[in-house]
């Protein structure tokens, strides 16, 4: 077997694998003998068919299987042994000739590869990157208190609909005068949250209504989102556009939520028993929690800005045509059209350039990942999930947290994801220590506008 690499230019190369019959014949012969021992061929007892017949029936198939295996294994080994830093994966070359195993004893397999460019740069204080600190005002703290109050609100069955009520009822399709439509849509025991009704005029139709009242409403004004309409009417969301908007609901049950009082009971539910004992401590704890979240937001934004600044500062040329071809060839679902490729490729290119910059910094600084760092990253991931669903971190014991961490790390894909995140965090920290930071205080609203 002979393997060679021919450089087409600095970013593209072709690998040739020449495999002769002498290379694959022993393995094919072994497979044929193994097959012969168990083959059930008409006219012969199991395992007694002559080798000539076996070769005639499955010989070519086994040659192709062995060639595929040898190509795959030796191509992978060559890339590793030669320490080739490639982008994407090798692709069969357009110059590849058909394989003729009947008339040829030597076969050549050609693969195109995209090479990662050699890059050299220096990160220092000449580079300026903004760092945004979100200002925490009383309104933000008050909003968090209200969120806690609503999260632990007390549910009561009531006889009158209020702004914070949930109602259950039977929804019927009507004409514009409120008369039921013959063979129209009927949804029994549907839940409607009054506070999520978008149109204020529609919302007032519900507020003040009582048990067994019939409320006429325009469902498309109340719920402009087709997914919400589909959920209420229990229909396919694709049909929501087609229906007329007039409906009635016969109220069969009203549940009203009374916000929790700001007292020791609420403190314990949010942060654990006796962790907070006064309202001042409660607000301080909220501020501390928000600061942690906002610090994470600031760090994330810095990472975004660092990526933008460094990518612009150190532009990297990529084997674009190869990568576009690779993206299309590996699109098993056939979703990437030429139009989508041209639109999305600049994003992919920018991400790839950042990956190369990140890898270069990581290798230069010789960053490693310890098991302890993996566990800490898994913990951060778990905490973020809890906060995303509005669950207080104080509600989870250390034992359960360790269980979540262990479960996350059992999955090899998740382990790799956490390891990449640890390395990226180290890269960003290194960049932050070396560049000139332009710290800016900013309101939450203006911070959100940075992503618009």
N, C-alpha and C positions, 0 to 999 in steps of 0.2 A: 504494500500500500504506500502511496505517495501523497503527501498533503503539502500544498504550497499556497502562499498568499501573494497576490499581485495588487499593488496599490494603484488605484485609478487616479486619485488625487489625495490631498491631505485628509479628507473626511470620508472617503469611500474606498472600499477594497473588495476584491473577489477571492474567495477561497476555492481551491480545486482539490477534490479527493479522487484519486485514481485507484480503483479497486480491481484486481485481476481475479480470474477464476481460482488461482492458487490460494488467494486470500480467504475466499468464502467456501471453497469446496469441502474442507474438513468439517466445518460446522453444519453444512447442508447435508452431508453424508450421515452425520450423527443424528440429525433430526429425521431423516428418511428412515433410518433403522429403527428409531423409536416409534415412528408412525407405523412401520410395517408390523411391529409386534402386536399392535392392537387394532389394526385396520380390519374392517368388516367389508369385504368386497364380494359382490355376487359371484358365485361359482367357486369360491374358496373358503376353507375354514378360517375362522378368526386368527389373524397373525400368520397365515400360510401363503399369502399372495406373493408371487415372485417380485423381486426388487425392480425388474424392468418395467413391470406393470405399474408398480407404485410410483416410479419416477415419471412414467407417462401421465399418470393421473394428477399428481400433486407436485412434481419436481419443479416446474417453473414457478409455481406459487411459493414454494419454500425458498427458492433462490431469491425471489423478490423480497420476501420477508427478512431473509438474512442480510440482503443488501441494505434495506431500510434500517435494520438494527445497527449494522456496522457504520453506516453513514452518521446516524444520530449519535452513537457513542463516541466515535472518533472525532466528530466535529466538536462536540462538547469538550472532550479531553484536550483538543488542540487549542481551543479558546482559553482554557484554564492554564495549560502549560505555557502558552506564549504570553499569558497575562495581557490579553487584548481587552482594552476598555471600550466595549461596544455600546451603541445605543439601540434600543429595541432588540430584535432577535434576527439571526440570519434568515434571509429569504432566498428561495430557489431563483437562480438567475434567469433572465429572459434569454440568455445565450445557451441555456441548457438544451442539449439534444435528446431526443427520445432514447430510452434505454432498450437495447435489442439483445436480450439474453440468449436468443437462439443462434444468432450469427456472430456475436462478438464475445471475446474472452476477457476484454478489459473495458471497464466502464468509468466514465468521468462524470462526477457530480459537481456542479458549480453553484456557489452561494454568494450572494451580495451581502456585505455588512456595512453598517454605518459606524464610523469611528468617532469616539468622543475626542474633541480637540484637546491638545495640551494647553493648559491655561496657567498664567502666572500673574499675580496681582498682590497688592499690599493694602491692607485695611489699617488706616491710621486716622489721626485727628483732623486731617485735611478734609475728611468726609463728614458732612453735617447731616444729621437725621433728627427729625422732630420727635419729642416724647410728650404725649398728652396726659395730663393729670385731670381727672374728672372731679369737679367741685361737688361736695356733698352739702346740700342745703337742708333746711328744716322740712321743706315740701317732700323731698325724697324720703326722709325718715318717716314723716307722717303717712306717706303712701305705703310704706312697708308695714307700718302698724295696721293700717286698714286692710292690707292683704292678709296679715295674721288674723285679724278679727273675722274676716270673711272665710278664711281657711278653717277656722274652728267655730264657725257660726252654729247656732242651735236651730235645728229644724223642728217646726211645729205645724201640725195640720190646722189650717185656718179656714174661715168661711168667706174671706174676701181677698181678692187679688191685690197685691202691692207691687211696688217697683222691683223688689228683690224676691218675688215669688216664682216658684215653678208650678206649672199646672199640668194636670193630666186630663185628656179629653178625647172625644171622638170627632175627627175632622171630616167634613163632608164638602164635596165640590158643589158650588151653587152657580146660579146665573147672577148677573149684576144686581138683581133685586133681592137676592138672598134665598131664592127658591132652589131646592135640591135638583141637580141635573140628573136626568134619568140615565142609569148605568154609568154614572160619574164615579170619580175616585172617592173611596171611603177608607179612612185609616183609624182603627180603633186603638184606644189607650196610648195616644201619642203624647210625648212630653214636650212642653214648650217652656223655655226660660224667658221670662219677660224682659230681663235686663239685656238680652242679646238681640232683641228686636231693633232693627236699624232705624226705621222711620218713626219719628216722635209721634206723628199723628196716629199711626197704626198702634203704637204702644199705649196711647191714651184710651184706645178702645178696650184694652184688657184691664188696665188699672181701675179698681173699684168694682169689677165684675164679681159675682158671687157664685157659689155652688149651684149647678144646674142651669146657669145662665147660658144663652146662646149668643156667641160673639161673632159678628160678621167682619171679615178682614181681607185685605189684599195681600196674599202670601208673597208676591214678588216685590212689593214695597217693604214688607216686614222682613223678608229674608232674601236679599238680592243674589245670594250665592246659591247656585243650582245644587250644590252638594247638601246644603242645609235643607233646601226644599225637598230633595229626594229622601232625606232622612225622616222628615216629618210625615211625608205622604207615603213612605215605604215603596218608592218607585225607583226605576233606573234614572240616574242623573241626566242621561242623554235625552230623556223624555220631558225633563223639566222645562225646556225652552218652548215646547209645543203646547203646553196647557194654558188655559185661561186662568187669570189670577184670583178669581173670586171663590172664597171658601168660608165655611162657618165652623166653629168649634163649640161643642157642648161640654161645658166644664164639669168633670166628675170628681176631681180631687185638686186641692190647693195646698201646696207646701210652701211656707214662708220661712226664710232664714233670718234669724236675728243675730247681728254681729256680736261676737264675744266681747265681754267687758275687759277693759285693760286692768287686770288685777293679777294676783299671784297664780291663780288657776291658768291664765293664759301664758304667763311667764314659764310655768312648769311644762306646759304642752309644747311650747316652742323650743326651749333650751334645756329641758330636763329639770327634775325636781330640785328646787332650791339653788339652781345655778345662778339665778337672778332673783333679787329680793325687793328691789325698789324700782319705781318707774324710771328714775335717773339711770340706774344700772341697766335697765331694759333698753333704753334709748342708746346708751353707750355700747351695749352689745350689738344692737342693730347697726350702729355706725361702723363698728369693727367688722361686722359681717359684710356690709356694703363696701367698705374700703378694700376688703380682700377681693371681692368680686370685681370692683373697679380697677384694682391693681392688676388683676388678671386681664381685664379688658385693655388696660394701658399697655401691658406687655404684648398682648396679641396685636394691638395696633402698631406698636413699635416693630414687631416682626414683619408686618405687612409693609410698612414704610421702608424698613431695612432691605427687604426683598426688592422693592421698586428702585430704591436709590442705588444699591449695589449692581443690580441688573443693568441699569442705565449707565452706571459708571464703568462697568466692565462688560461690554457687549461681547457675546460669544457666537461665533459662526457655527451653525449646525448643518449636518447633511440633510437638508430640508426635503429634497425630492425622495430620498430613501425613506425618511420617517413618514412622509405622507403615504407612500406606497405600503409601508409596514402597518400603518393604522388601518388602511382599507383592507389589506389581506387578512389581518387578525380580527376584523369585524365580523364575527360569526353570525350575528343577527341581521346583517345587511342594512343597518340603520345609517351608516355614514355615506351620504351622497357627496358628489363633488361640491355642491353648494355648501353643505354643512362642513365639509373638510376645510374649505377656504375660509369659512367664517370662524371655525373653532381652532384651526391650527395655530394662529398667533398666540392663543392662550396656552396651548400645549407647549409651544416653543418657549414661551417665557418661563413656564414651570420647569421645563427641562434645563434651561440655562441656570435657573436658581438652584436646581438639584446639583448641577456641576459645581457651582460656586460653593454651595454648602459642603459637598464632599471634599472639595479642595481644602477648605478651612478645617474640616474635621480631621483630615489626614495630616495636615501641617501641624495641628495642635495635638495630634495623637490621642484624640478623645476615645474613651472606652465606656462600656455600659456595664455596671455591676448589677447583681441580683437585687440589692437593696434599692437601687435607683429604679429598676423595673417595678418593684412593689410600690414604690412611692408614686410612680406615674399611673399605675393601675388604681391606686387609691384616689388620686386626683380625678381620674376618669369616672370612678364610681360616685364621688362627691358631686361632680358636675351633673350626673344623671339624676341624683336625688334632688338637686336644686332646680333642675329643668322641670321636674314634675311637682315642684312646690312642696317637697317633703323636707322637714327640718333635719339637719344633720344630727341634732341632739337626740333624735328618735332612734338612731341605730347604735347598737352596742359595739364595743371593740371586737367581740367575738364574731358578730355578723359581718362587720367590715372586713375582717381578715378572711372570712369565708368568700365574700365577693371578690377580694383581691386574688385569692387562690384560683377561683373559678375562671377569672379573666385570663390568668397566666397559663392555664391548661391548654388554651387554644394557641397553636403555633403562629397562626396569622395575627392574632391579637398581640402575642409576645413581640413579633417583629414590628408591629405598628407602634407599640410602646417604646421599643428600642430606638426606632427612627425618631420618635418624638423627643426622647432623652437627648439624642445626638443633636437634633435641631435646637433644642433649648440651650445646649452648651455652645453651639455655634452663635446663636443670637446673643447669649451672655458675653461671649468673647468679642463680638462686634460692638456691643454696647460699651464694653470697657475701653475699646480702642478708638472709636469715633468721637466726634464732638457732638454731645447731646444738646439739643435745643428744647429745653423743657417749657411747656406751655400749659397754663391752667385753662380749662374749658368746661362749659356747662354740659350736662348730659344731652340736651337737645342738639347742641352744636356738634357734640361728639358723634351722635348718630348720623348727622349730615355728612360726615366724612366718608360714609359708605354709599352715599347717594350718587 
